C-alpha cells in the first residue's frame, strides 16, 4: 500500500508513497515452487502407482540418510561457512520470490532523485552529513524499506560522496562501479554454484547408496527370492532418489536462486546509470530517467508514474509547506 506524501523540504523530497514500501515485500510464499514440486512428485509417484508399483517400496529412509548426509557433508566441505549460511538465505529468497518489483524500483528512484536534488541545491557541508550517517539522515529515513539493504545503502553513499568531492571523472567512476558490481555479483551467486555442485553430485551419491544396498542384499543370498528381490529393489531406490532429487529439486532450485539474486542485483545498475547521468550534467529528473530505462520491462514504471512519485507530488507538498509558513 502506498503511504501519504510528505515533502517538507528539498532535503526531505519525496517522503511519499515509498514510506510504506518494503524492499522485499512478500506477504506470502510464491506458489510456483510448491506447484512445480507437486507436479514432479505427483507425476512420478502417480505414474509408478498407475503401472502397478507400490509406493511404500519407495520409502527407504536409510537410503535417504546416506544420500542426504553425503551430499550435506560434501557441501560443507566444499564451501566456506559464510557461503553455507548465505545459501540458506538464498533458498528462502528464491522460494518467497524476494526480488524487487515496480514499487521497489519507484522507491529507489525516489531516493536517488532526492539525493541528486540535494547535490544540486545544497553546498557540500550540508550534503555530507546525509552520507556519513544515513541512519540519521532525513533523506534516507524517508525510504526505510530501501535503506534496509545495507550493502545498497553503502554503495549509494560511497559514490554520491565521490561525486560530492568533485575531482573524479565520470569514466573513472563508471569503471570503479563496474568492478564493484562484478565482485558483488560473484559473491551473491556463490550459493548458486554451491547448489549446482550438489545437484551434479547427487546421482553419483545415489549410486553409492545403491551399492551399499546391493552389498546388504549379497549377504542374504541364502534367503528366499522374495526377500532378496525386496532388498535389491530397496537398493535401487537409492539410484532413483539421487537422480530425481538432483534434476527435479536441487538443480531447478539453483536456477531459481540465480534468477532471484540477479534480479536483486539489478538495483545497482539503476544506481550506476542514474549517478553517471547526473555526473554528465543531467538534471535530477533526467538522471532518474536513465535509471528507469535500466529496469526490466515487466516492472518498469512509466514516465508519468515516476514523475508523480518523485517530482509532482514533492513540488506540491513543498508549495503547501511554504504557504503554511
Beta strands, then each sheet from edge to edge (+ up, - down):
end
